[in-house]
Amino acid sequence: MKISDGQIHSPYFIFLEGRLSDHEILRLLGLENFLPVELTAHRREREVCITEDNIWMHVADDWWYTLWYKGLPILERLHCQRPQASLFACSVGDSDDSFGFTLYAGGQLQRRLEVHDPNFNRKARTVKVNVGNRLSIEDEEREKGEPWAYVSHLARQLGVVFNHKPENTRCYAAPSKRLAPTQLLAP
């Protein structure tokens, strides 16, 4: 993955309130076999990158959608492990204008929205999942615009700070014959 303008280039983020070790995050995500690797723009292996701001841990998915394909169960597992901590996940399509987000706060699922737009026709977007009451930070006009601008706006409204820097970003990739770890991950 690469960092551009202070942001990891990723189609799917999970933001966890508070602090966990990278090892604990990988375990909760079912990725305990992933190995530490250097941050690089083009990797063939599945990977995740982890960084943080003052409040949130940021977990960035790869363009294979390794985490996204794990679906809602992975978010439920994270929430069950830390029910009082807020969790916000957001995604955008790689080849369309679809987007979605999920928010757990106050010990429960507050909101989940999935909007499909496979034909880049914002007037014909289809809401596939609409759970919970609309959040005060949701903006109907922004929702009609560019997907990443919308979901990242929601993240920022929740207090997420996008200031990703290579020196503060740890990457982990699925093991492969070509991949040598940069360091061992302590439990």
Disulfide bonds with the S-S distance in Angstrom:
Cys49-Cys171 2.41
